[in-house]
Amino acid sequence: MLGTYHLGLSVSELAKLPAIEVEAVDRGTKHRYTGILVWDILNQFRAQLGDALPDSVPSIVVRVTGPDNYSVDFALTEFDPAFSDRSIVLAERQDGSPLPENALPFRFLSGVTEEHGSYNQHSATEAAGGALALPLLEKAARDLVLDPDDRPVVVVDYGSSQGKNSLAPMRAAIAILRKRTSARRPICVVHVDLAENDFSTLFGVLHSSADSYLSQDQDVFPSAVGRSFYRPVLPPGHVHLGWSSYAAVWLSRAPTMVPGHFWIPSSTGAVRAAFGLQAVEDWKTFLKLRARELRAGGRLVVVLPSAPDEGKLQIHAGMNHINAVLAEMVAEGAIAAEERERMLLLSYPRSTSELLAPFARGGRFENLVVEQREIFKVQDPGWMDYERDQDREKLAAKHTGFFRATFMPSLASALASDRGAEGRQFFIDRLADGLKKRLVAEPMPLDLLAQAILLAKEAHK
Ligand SMILES: C[S@@+](CC[C@H](N)C(=O)[O-])C[C@H]1O[C@@H](n2cnc3c(N)ncnc32)[C@H](O)[C@@H]1O
């Protein structure tokens, strides 16, 4: 998308561009795709634009929209062979034949949480995991290198959602930083999330909540960036302290689909391997970008749900219930089979070894050094109440709220676009209702594992 310019290439002009072949996995099967490098197509547009090309190439966004109106935005540089080792191709043929009707479409699968403050009300589990990692954040705030002048100290919350779970970590970090600085040195807190995030709720919470980090200190300045953290979100060398809790578990894109399910950990074989590779690439991208944004001597703390080395995550049973309810909804005609097939949760809980893999050589990656890492068992607050009151309805309502607020909006993003907001709401209500009935019948604890890593950017580079 180039401002308001209208550019086009005819089929015969496209046919003149060099065709290339790439191998990729679609729904678990490897295929050979023939097509044109999107970079070559963009270069044709560049030639048509001539001097009208905007100066700021890095700010150009390319929006790819499929026939079903799903669209996804790419930074221009993602297509540039000089910046990326991926070949992004406009494919025309699969294994020598025209692409099948159901070829994997582009779509949004973002992990954006349920709006109108719903995530804030139903994220006690994530809050409990984040709380266990606070000592790492406090250590980071104590140890980070602070320049002696009075320029603002920058703290960034990557993947903030609606802000409630950011209050305690930001308060803890600010309390320590304030002791290390003059009383009036500005502290800037930047909340980063996807553009679709419910930022109005976030600012409402910051300005009205009694435990907001703003209530005690008038020299703290909040702001937000609506942009994926798989792109640069702040200038190089800008950030003193980064915090990211339960966010980098969301992958940037789907390399394939999970046959018969929507939950990556339920996949096996080549499908599992394709997501594993995507998770490796995304984690390295996340770290590289944060390393660039951190100042020398800065610190980054990342908290993530952890996959056990053996056995299944406890959350798995809930995901299977949701899968069963989705099958009921297809059978009832509440959703179409194609809509169900498009559903995928891009959440990928990593094992400890996957988390540490980039640091395998001497504990360093991109000027980042591992200072500390921890693994925690996050006790289910709802189950502790249930053991006292034996109230199945209440427990099921709490667990349903967690699945609903965190995961269901991503599933709803696969619905046909003409269903609109009302259709998506109906879908979420029906899915949550079906899940709750199943959870009332089978109460279970949702004890999860979390892991946290504290990284320091080397001071001398
Ligand atoms: C489960 S919430 C975690 C919120 C909060 N940090 C917490 O600990 O409760 C995950 C958040 O990560 C955001 N997220 C997912 N992918 C992202 C991306 N690529 N860039 C920025 N934010 C992203 C989602 O929109 C969502 O708000």
The ligand as an SDF file (V2000), in Angstrom:
LIG
                    3D

 27 29  0  0  0  0  0  0  0  0999 V2000
   -2.0370  -12.8230   27.3500 C   0  0  0  0  0  0  0  0  0  0  0  0
   -1.7990  -11.1260   27.0200 S   0  0  0  0  0  0  0  0  0  0  0  0
   -0.6160  -10.6840   28.2440 C   0  0  0  0  0  0  0  0  0  0  0  0
   -0.8940   -9.3410   28.8430 C   0  0  0  0  0  0  0  0  0  0  0  0
   -0.0750   -8.9470   30.0500 C   0  0  0  0  0  0  0  0  0  0  0  0
    1.2990   -8.6960   29.7010 N   0  0  0  0  0  0  0  0  0  0  0  0
   -0.1430   -9.9670   31.1440 C   0  0  0  0  0  0  0  0  0  0  0  0
    0.9130  -10.4020   31.6410 O   0  0  0  0  0  0  0  0  0  0  0  0
   -1.2490  -10.3250   31.5650 O   0  0  0  0  0  0  0  0  0  0  0  0
   -0.8190  -11.1610   25.5460 C   0  0  0  0  0  0  0  0  0  0  0  0
   -0.7370   -9.8260   24.8570 C   0  0  0  0  0  0  0  0  0  0  0  0
    0.3010   -9.8920   23.8860 O   0  0  0  0  0  0  0  0  0  0  0  0
   -0.1360   -9.1670   22.7480 C   0  0  0  0  0  0  0  0  0  0  0  0
    0.6080   -9.6060   21.5700 N   0  0  0  0  0  0  0  0  0  0  0  0
    0.5590  -10.7890   20.9240 C   0  0  0  0  0  0  0  0  0  0  0  0
    1.3490  -10.7610   19.8380 N   0  0  0  0  0  0  0  0  0  0  0  0
    1.9090   -9.5170   19.8190 C   0  0  0  0  0  0  0  0  0  0  0  0
    2.8140   -8.8720   18.9310 C   0  0  0  0  0  0  0  0  0  0  0  0
    3.2970   -9.5060   17.8680 N   0  0  0  0  0  0  0  0  0  0  0  0
    3.1630   -7.5990   19.1980 N   0  0  0  0  0  0  0  0  0  0  0  0
    2.6800   -6.9310   20.2850 C   0  0  0  0  0  0  0  0  0  0  0  0
    1.8100   -7.5040   21.1570 N   0  0  0  0  0  0  0  0  0  0  0  0
    1.4360   -8.7760   20.9230 C   0  0  0  0  0  0  0  0  0  0  0  0
   -1.6090   -9.5060   22.6410 C   0  0  0  0  0  0  0  0  0  0  0  0
   -2.2790   -8.5640   21.8360 O   0  0  0  0  0  0  0  0  0  0  0  0
   -2.0100   -9.4610   24.0970 C   0  0  0  0  0  0  0  0  0  0  0  0
   -2.4470   -8.1990   24.4710 O   0  0  0  0  0  0  0  0  0  0  0  0
  1  2  1  0
  2  3  1  0
  2 10  1  0
  3  4  1  0
  4  5  1  0
  5  6  1  0
  5  7  1  0
  7  8  2  0
  7  9  1  0
 10 11  1  0
 11 12  1  0
 11 26  1  0
 12 13  1  0
 13 14  1  0
 13 24  1  0
 14 15  1  0
 14 23  1  0
 15 16  2  0
 16 17  1  0
 17 18  1  0
 17 23  2  0
 18 19  1  0
 18 20  2  0
 20 21  1  0
 21 22  2  0
 22 23  1  0
 24 25  1  0
 24 26  1  0
 26 27  1  0
M  CHG  2   2   1   9  -1
M  END
$$$$
